[in-house]
Amino acid sequence: MSAVPVFGGDFADRKEVYAIDSVPENKFSDSIVEKRFGRAVLELMLAETTPFLVDQYIRKVDYTRISFKTIGDNLSPGSWVWDGDGFTTNQFGHPYHGSQFYSAFRANGYSFWQSVPGTFVGSYLWETFSEVQAPAPNDLINTGFGGVVLGEMTYRLSQKMVDNRKRGFRRQTSEVLAFMINPVNGFNRIVNGQWGKVMANSAERDSAKVYTEFDVGLRRFKSTNLNAAFTLYGHVKLLYGTPFENYKTPFSNIAVNAEFSNDDSSKVNIASVYGSLKGWRIKSKEKERHLLLLSANYDYINNEAFFYSAESIRLHLLSEFSASKNLKINTAAGTGLILLAAVPDIYFYKERNYDYCAGIAINGSCTVGIAKHFFYTISYRGGWLRTINGNTANYFMHSITSEIRFRLKNNFSVCAEPGLMTLQNQYRNFDVVNKNYHYLRVSLRYGFTVH
């Protein structure tokens, strides 16, 4: 489990799930169904209008009071302004909305790259025609980039979840869960007459393995102004595919981390998605292999001690070593660009308690597995950020985590994970702020692989 995936994807624990010479490269095509442009546009418009009508007539939100004047003002290129909406709305709500724009094209036969423009078009239309306030560049990036990452992840998982050969309660449950994960794709299954129909699986359902972990346990945060008691939490981790298979296809390898707890900040405390974009194999030896991998990353953290969110693109060097039959080592090192990040600001900028920043991220990790029962992981994630919109400052972030895990019988494990995060804000017009966030997680884990 990634402790707090501040700077992107987690590569730990792969060796125990997939052997060095694992299944052949799967043949999942990036675009294999008939392209339906008309339906894609219609579903994009539904994704635009449905939340707008709900907010206008049910929630009666002020931003929906649009007019020809507000639309005309928003169409002006000089009208764009960074907005002051809440952290969850900007950093979680907008990316999720963008995933529906993306899926409108992806679920109608368009490839990964062909679906990307539709996501940004959907974001621009919403910013221009659906809100009273001026269009915001942060919303365009969060909805566009974040929407692509979340959209492809949910599309792949929803496609994998439904087995057309099954029937009965198990089949209906998988259809409902897949619909919840990606409503646009589920809607298309209904329209196409696929929902519940027993038939052969098409090539749309790829052969990638999905490793899943569920954790239930206790966690505790300690910071400068907080010394919280242990609270109950749950964690879900999904590893779709492996880095060394089909690595030239976008999102053939996906890592998802989600954490939930009933604290005062948010029920969803972590939503982190890493997706591979393209890989390059490096010459390897008999007991080791290496891969350069470019990834797109979305991170959202919001707990009682700390909050942070970012979209980034990074290049990783992944290595696997089989030192002996009972000793396996995985390492990862990476760096890349943080395109947009929301970083806490205790001095506030206008009505926002966070600043928008961009910068550089670095990461490294090492996992040691002994006799398939004992695993130790140590990870470092760091970054330098500078304000784009907010109180001018340089931000330095560091995260050091470690996890000790012992596997019991029947895929159960016990885990302990201490960690430390630090954030230093060097402001131009305010005092320097240094914050440390210690935490500890202890949990019982159940892991299994879906073929």
Disulfide bonds with the S-S distance in Angstrom:
none
